[in-house]
């Protein structure tokens, strides 16, 4: 199962933020502060700035920048430096956590793929692109919907799209070509469109869509929750009850579906 993990403790986070805060203060106070004072001097004197004149003015304005007369200006730069530094530290911590979390998820998904299909895991190569015909095949959308229905009626599970039945990573980039919006957002919209059309809009909230890069390819993972009420695959004027059993999704007859739902209620 794909789970979260804590990579950093609070003390380490605070230490990183503190270091960046100090660096921010130092940069703003010792660099930006005197340089700003020099620029103000040139503006006040209304004189043109050249490299030599800038260095000359910087020399005698540098000490003045840290004098008692410039206390309020110095405090302003200290506060601003602290704010920017702390913000940079928070960004650094979160970026590193996110990077570590993505690396963890890659390993977790890789482990899932290596385990192979089972009662809680199914692989699909694509949602619309037919690798055999090398073109768009919208009939594949029904296959995706059938798998989702099977998980909804069972115990839930994960559908990884962009992986062959043999566990080879194919990616979903070929699917992008078949979409109006040729990116992850368009792919996610198509997933929910399939659910709404072939199962029902009310079941969209039970399916979470995630994207993960693996081996320079992008995979889509559908995390499907169990429904409290039976769901059906809508095929024209017909509705079919599907159930995930073992590593396959199979249709149930009316008698089998009623018996299954009765057993579920008795549990």
N, C-alpha and C positions, 0 to 999 in steps of 0.2 A: 504493500500500500504506500501511496505517496504521502509522506508526513512532513511536518515542519521540524526544525532543529535549532537549538540555540548555539550560536557559534562564538559569541563574545559575552563576557560578564560585564556587569555595570562598572566595576572599578577600571577595567581596561578602556571602556568607552569614555569614562570621565577623564582618564589620563590623556587620551588622544585629543579630546575636545579642549582640555586645559592647555596642551602644547600648542594647538592651533590658535587658541585665544591669545596666548603670550606672543606668538609670532605675529599675529595680526596687530597687536598693540605696538610691538617693536617696529614693524614696517610703517605703520601710520605715524607713529610719534617721531621716529628717528629719520625717516626718509620722506614721506609725504608732507609732514609738517614743515620742515625747513624749505623744501622745494616750493610748497604753496606760498610761503612767506616771500620767497624770491620773486615768484610770479606776481604777487600782490604789489611788490615794490616797483616792478617794471610798469605795472598798470597805473599805479599812483603817480609815478614820474613821467608816464607817457613817453617812454623811450623805447626804441627798437631793440629787440633781443637778438644778440649774436652769441655764438658759443663762448668767445673770450669774455664778453661782458657778463654773461650768465655765470661763468666760473668765478669771475671777480666779485660779483655781488653775492654769490653763494658763500664765499669765504668770510665776508664780514657780517652777513645776515644769519649765518648758521648759529653762532653763539646767542645772538639776539632772540632766536626762535625759542630758546630754552630759558630765557630770563623770566623773572617774576612778573614782568609786565604782560607777558604772553601766556599767563597761567590759564585763563579761560579758553584761549585757543588751543593750548596744549591739552586741556581736559577734554575738549571736543574731539580732538584726534584720538585720544586714548579710548574714549567711549566708543567712537566709531570703529576703531581698530579692534576693540574687544568684540563688538557685535559681528563684524565681518569675519573675524577669526573664529569665533564660536560657531557661526553659521557654516563656515568651511569645514570645521571639525565634525559637525553633525552630518554634513553631506558626505564626508570621507567615511565616517563610521557606517552610515546607511548603505553607501555604495559598496563597501567591502562586504557587508553582511549579505547584500543582495547577490553579489558575485559568488560568495561562498554558498548561498542557498541554491543558486542556479546550478552550481557544480554538484551539489548534493543531489538535486533533483535529477540531473543527468545520470548520475550513478544509479539512483533509485529506479529510474525508468529503464536503464540498461539492464538492471537486474531483473525487472519484470519481463522484459522482452526475452531474456535468456531462459526464464522459467517456462515460457510457452503459454499457449492459451489454456484456460481452465474455466471453472464456473464463474469466476469473478473478473476474467480478463479475456478480451477478444481483440484481434488484429484485423484491420482493413487497409487495403492498399490506397484507397481513395474514396471520395464521395461522388465524383462525377467523371473523372478521367479513366478511360478504359485502356489499360496497359496492353491488352491483346489487340484491340482495334486501333490503338494509337489516336484516339479521338474522344470527344465527349459522349458519354452514355448516361442519360438522366435516369435510366432504369436502376442504376447503382444507388440512387438516393433511397429507393424503396428497401434495398438491402441494409442500408444504414439505419433506416427507421425500424426495420424488423428487429435488428440487434438491440436498439434502444428499448423497444417494447419488451423484449425478452428480459433485459436487466431490470426494467421497472417492475415487472410482475414477479421477479424472483427476489433476490436479496440485494439487488444493486450490483454495481461493478464498474469497470473501466473499459472504455473502448479507445484503443490507440489507433489513430488514422495516420497512414504514411509508413506502415509496416506490412510486409507480405505475410502470408500464412506460415511461411517457413521462418519468420523472424528477421528477415532482411530489411534494413532501414532504407526506404525509398524516398521519404519526404513527401510533402504535400505541395511542392512547387508546381507540379503538373496540374493540380487542381486549380491553382491560382489562374492559370491561363483560361480556364473555362468559365470564370466568374466575371461579372461586370466590374466589381471592385477587386482588383487582382492583388490582394494582400490578406493579412490575417483578419482584419476587420471584415472584409468581404466574406471570408471563409466562415467566420463565426456567425455572421448574419445568415448565411446559407444553411448552417446547421440548425438554427432556430426556425428557419423557414421550413425545413424538412419536417421538424417536429410538429410545428403548427399545422402543416398541410396533411401529414400522414398519421398523426397521433392525436394532436389537440394542443391548442395554445396553453392550456392550463398545466401541461406537463413540462413546459420550458423551464419553470423554476426548479425543477428536480434534476436538471442537467447543467453542470458547470463546465465551461470550456477553457482549456489552458493550452498554451503553446510553449514548446521547448526545443532549442537547437541541439542537435546531436549529429556529430560527424559532418558538419557543414550543411546539414539538412534540417528542415523544420518539421517537427511532429506536432500533431494535435491530440490532446487527451481529453476525452469526455468522461467526467466523473458523474456517474448516474446513480441517483438515490432510489431506494425502493418506494413505490407508491402505496398508499393505504387503500386505494380503490383500484380495481382492475383496469388496465389500459389495453387498447386494441389498435391493431394496424388497420388503417382505413385504405381499402383497395377498391376504388370506385364506389359502388353501392354496397359493398361487403365490408364486414369488420372481422378480423381474425385475431384470436388470442394466441400470443406467443409466449413461451417460457424458456428461460435460460436453464438448461440442465447439463451438468458436466461442462464440456468445452463446446457445446453446440446450442443453437437456438432452434426450437422446434414448435410447430403449431399444435394446439390442443383442440380436441373436439369439444363440443358444447358440454357433453357429459364429463369429460376430463377436466375442463376448466371449472365447472361448478364444484366438482369433487375437490380440486386443488384449493379453490377459494374457501371452501368449507373447512378444510384442514388448517389453512392459515388462520382462520378466525378462532379455531379451537386451540391454537398454540398459545 
